[in-house]
Amino acid sequence: MGVFCAVVFSYLLLPRWFAESARWLVIAGRPDEAVKQLQRMASMNRKEEEGDRLDIEVLRSNMQKETASAKSSHTFFDLVRTPVVRRISFCLCFVWFSSSFAFYGLAMDLQNFGVNIFLIQLVFGAVDFPAKFISVLTVGFIGRRFTQTLTLILAGLSILANIFVPQDLKTLCIVLAVIGKGCLAASFNCVVLYTSELYRTVIRQTSMGLSNTMACLGSILAPLVKMLEEYIPFLPLIIYGAAPIISGIAATFLPETLNVPLPGTIEELETRLVESIGRQEE
């Protein structure tokens, strides 16, 4: 217990090396610090020339819309007030819910594999490392939407596939469950980044709160669905598998954020996605 506590407390030392949000610093009336932070980031990314061209006037001219919109108050209803943000909110809520729902559904089924519970728990934990590493690569090189959709659909298919595997093929059952668990871990890895990029600064924390609430709701409902196996043994697996597949399809309706400038205002987000949809229809 002491070792675990020491690791957790060591995290308290990390924030001193974190960079504060430049947008927040400008909105808070601290543009000098914002310029320093941006120049520091430019230096770390080997963009010294761009960093040298930054000054307070350049920063303010690029942040006029952000500063003006920050003066207005924002509430939870901004997540559903406009069509594009409403669409993003509904899709992300389902992604968060189903990822947590299927994750806990698999976790509660460990004892049914008929092997050492500690060994299977070790395997379930170890699969997170390669799964999250692969998701980092696909998120950075292929895209957020592709990674989110693929991981959720693969997770759902692996859970559904276990319905048709005979009970005596325990190894195959475990392999499918581990694949599903790894895909869900990768899904969580992606959706946290994806959610923060899809919302602008002033409603980002509200959106993250809503998303985490949906994830908690999924973890609450998962054990209740598990109880249905007393009536129909394979029904929980159908529900656990169908949820991520449907949410994976819903993720295809989210805009891609890879190598795309983040929107400064809700109006900019609305305009950008409408134009993107128009180009696709043409």
C-alpha positions in Angstrom: 0.0 0.0 0.0 2.9 2.4 0.8 4.4 1.8 -2.7 1.0 2.6 -4.4 0.6 5.8 -2.3 4.2 6.9 -3.1 3.5 6.5 -6.8 0.3 8.5 -6.5 1.9 11.3 -4.5 4.7 11.5 -7.0 2.2 12.8 -9.5 1.8 15.9 -7.5 5.3 16.9 -8.6 4.5 16.8 -12.3 2.3 19.9 -12.8 5.2 22.2 -12.4 6.4 21.1 -15.8 3.0 21.4 -17.5 2.4 24.3 -19.9 -0.7 26.4 -19.2 -3.2 26.8 -22.0 -2.3 29.9 -24.1 -6.0 30.5 -24.8 -6.8 30.5 -21.2 -4.0 32.9 -20.4 -5.2 35.4 -23.0 -8.8 35.2 -21.8 -7.5 35.6 -18.2 -5.7 38.8 -19.2 -2.2 37.4 -19.1 -1.0 37.7 -22.7 2.7 38.0 -21.8 2.7 34.6 -20.2 0.8 33.2 -23.2 3.5 34.4 -25.6 6.2 32.8 -23.4 4.4 29.5 -23.3 3.8 29.5 -27.1 7.5 30.4 -27.7 8.5 27.6 -25.4 6.3 25.1 -27.3 7.7 26.3 -30.6 11.2 25.7 -29.4 10.3 22.2 -28.2 8.9 21.5 -31.7 11.9 23.0 -33.4 9.9 25.9 -34.8 12.2 28.7 -33.4 11.5 31.0 -36.3 7.7 30.9 -35.8 8.2 31.4 -32.1 10.4 34.5 -32.7 7.6 36.1 -34.8 5.1 35.7 -32.0 4.3 38.8 -29.9 1.4 40.2 -27.9 -0.1 42.0 -30.9 0.0 39.0 -33.2 -1.5 36.8 -30.4 -4.3 39.3 -29.7 -5.2 39.7 -33.4 -5.6 35.9 -33.7 -7.6 35.7 -30.5 -10.1 38.4 -31.0 -13.0 36.1 -31.6 -12.0 33.9 -28.7 -11.7 36.8 -26.3 -15.1 38.3 -27.5 -16.9 35.0 -27.1 -15.4 34.4 -23.7 -17.2 37.5 -22.3 -20.5 35.7 -22.8 -21.6 33.1 -20.3 -21.8 29.4 -21.3 -23.9 26.6 -19.8 -24.6 22.9 -20.2 -27.2 23.8 -22.8 -24.5 25.0 -25.2 -23.7 21.3 -25.7 -27.1 20.8 -27.4 -28.0 24.3 -28.5 -26.6 24.2 -32.0 -27.0 21.4 -34.6 -23.3 20.4 -35.0 -22.4 20.6 -31.4 -25.6 18.6 -30.5 -24.7 15.9 -33.0 -21.1 15.7 -31.6 -22.5 15.5 -28.0 -24.9 12.7 -28.7 -22.3 10.7 -30.6 -19.7 11.1 -27.9 -22.1 10.3 -25.1 -22.9 7.0 -26.8 -19.2 6.3 -27.4 -18.3 7.0 -23.7 -21.3 5.0 -22.5 -20.7 1.9 -24.6 -17.0 1.8 -24.0 -17.5 1.7 -20.2 -20.5 -0.5 -20.5 -18.8 -3.2 -22.5 -15.5 -2.8 -20.6 -17.2 -3.6 -17.2 -19.3 -6.3 -18.9 -16.1 -8.2 -19.9 -14.4 -7.5 -16.5 -17.3 -9.2 -14.6 -17.1 -12.3 -16.8 -13.6 -13.3 -15.8 -14.7 -16.1 -13.5 -16.6 -17.8 -16.2 -13.5 -18.7 -18.3 -12.7 -21.6 -16.0 -9.0 -20.7 -15.5 -7.0 -19.1 -12.7 -8.7 -15.8 -12.0 -5.4 -14.1 -11.1 -3.8 -15.2 -14.3 -6.7 -14.0 -16.5 -6.7 -10.7 -14.6 -3.0 -10.3 -15.3 -3.5 -11.0 -19.0 -6.5 -8.5 -19.1 -4.2 -5.9 -17.6 -1.2 -6.6 -19.7 -3.1 -6.2 -23.0 -3.6 -2.5 -22.3 0.0 -1.8 -23.0 0.2 -2.9 -26.7 -3.4 -1.8 -27.3 -2.8 1.7 -26.2 0.5 1.9 -27.9 -1.1 0.9 -31.2 -3.9 3.3 -30.7 -1.4 6.2 -30.2 0.2 5.3 -33.6 -3.2 5.1 -35.4 -4.5 8.3 -33.8 -1.4 10.2 -34.8 -0.9 8.8 -38.4 -4.3 7.6 -39.6 -6.9 9.7 -37.6 -9.1 9.9 -34.6 -12.3 8.9 -36.3 -10.8 5.8 -37.9 -9.3 4.7 -34.6 -12.4 5.3 -32.6 -14.7 3.5 -35.1 -12.3 0.5 -35.6 -11.7 -0.1 -31.9 -15.3 0.0 -31.0 -16.5 -2.3 -33.8 -13.7 -4.8 -33.3 -14.5 -4.9 -29.6 -18.2 -5.5 -30.3 -17.5 -8.2 -32.8 -15.1 -10.1 -30.5 -17.7 -10.1 -27.7 -20.4 -11.3 -30.1 -18.1 -14.0 -31.5 -17.8 -15.6 -28.0 -21.4 -16.5 -28.2 -20.7 -19.0 -30.9 -17.5 -20.5 -29.4 -18.1 -23.9 -27.6 -17.4 -23.8 -23.9 -14.6 -26.5 -24.2 -12.5 -24.1 -26.4 -11.5 -22.0 -23.4 -8.3 -20.7 -25.1 -10.3 -19.2 -28.0 -12.8 -17.7 -25.6 -10.0 -16.0 -23.7 -8.3 -14.8 -26.8 -11.5 -13.2 -28.1 -12.2 -11.6 -24.7 -8.6 -10.2 -24.5 -8.9 -8.8 -28.0 -12.2 -7.1 -26.9 -10.7 -5.8 -23.7 -7.7 -4.4 -25.7 -9.9 -2.7 -28.2 -11.9 -1.1 -25.4 -8.8 0.2 -23.8 -7.7 1.7 -27.1 -11.1 3.2 -27.5 -10.8 5.0 -24.1 -7.3 6.1 -25.1 -8.7 7.7 -28.2 -12.0 9.2 -27.0 -10.4 11.2 -24.2 -8.2 13.0 -26.8 -11.0 13.2 -29.4 -13.5 14.7 -26.9 -11.0 17.5 -25.9 -10.3 18.4 -29.5 -14.0 18.5 -30.7 -15.1 21.1 -28.2 -13.8 24.6 -27.8 -12.2 25.9 -24.6 -15.2 27.5 -22.8 -17.4 24.3 -23.0 -14.6 21.7 -22.9 -14.8 21.0 -19.2 -18.6 20.8 -19.3 -18.4 18.3 -22.1 -15.8 16.2 -20.3 -18.1 16.2 -17.3 -21.0 15.0 -19.4 -18.9 12.3 -21.1 -17.6 10.9 -17.8 -21.1 10.9 -16.4 -22.2 8.7 -19.4 -19.2 6.4 -18.8 -20.2 6.1 -15.1 -23.8 5.3 -16.2 -22.4 2.5 -18.5 -20.5 1.0 -15.6 -23.6 1.1 -13.4 -25.9 -0.6 -15.9 -23.3 -3.3 -16.9 -23.9 -5.5 -13.8 -27.6 -5.1 -14.1 -27.5 -6.5 -17.7 -25.3 -9.3 -16.4 -28.2 -10.5 -14.3 -30.2 -11.3 -17.5 -28.1 -14.4 -18.1 -30.2 -16.2 -15.4 -33.0 -16.1 -18.0 -31.2 -16.2 -21.3 -27.5 -17.2 -21.0 -26.2 -15.4 -24.1 -28.4 -12.3 -23.9 -25.8 -10.2 -21.9 -23.1 -10.9 -24.5 -25.4 -9.8 -27.3 -26.1 -6.5 -25.5 -22.4 -6.0 -24.5 -21.4 -6.6 -28.1 -24.1 -4.6 -29.8 -23.5 -1.4 -27.8 -19.9 -0.8 -29.0 -20.8 -1.7 -32.6 -23.6 0.8 -32.7 -21.5 3.5 -31.1 -18.7 2.7 -33.5 -21.1 3.5 -36.4 -22.1 6.7 -34.5 -18.4 7.7 -34.4 -18.3 7.8 -38.2 -20.5 10.9 -37.9 -17.9 12.8 -35.9 -15.6 15.2 -37.7 -11.9 14.3 -38.1 -9.5 16.5 -36.0 -6.1 15.1 -37.2 -4.0 18.0 -38.6 -7.0 20.3 -38.5 -6.8 23.6 -36.6 -9.0 23.6 -33.5 -12.0 25.9 -33.8 -11.9 29.0 -31.7 -15.6 29.5 -31.3 -18.8 27.4 -31.5 -19.8 29.3 -34.6 -16.5 28.4 -36.3 -17.1 24.8 -35.5 -20.6 24.9 -36.9 -19.4 26.6 -40.2 -16.5 24.3 -40.7 -18.5 21.1 -40.4 -21.3 22.4 -42.6 -18.8 23.2 -45.3 -17.2 19.8 -44.9 -20.5 18.1 -45.3 -21.2 20.2 -48.4 -17.9 19.2 -50.0 -18.7 15.5 -49.4 -22.1 15.8 -51.0 -20.6 17.4 -54.1 
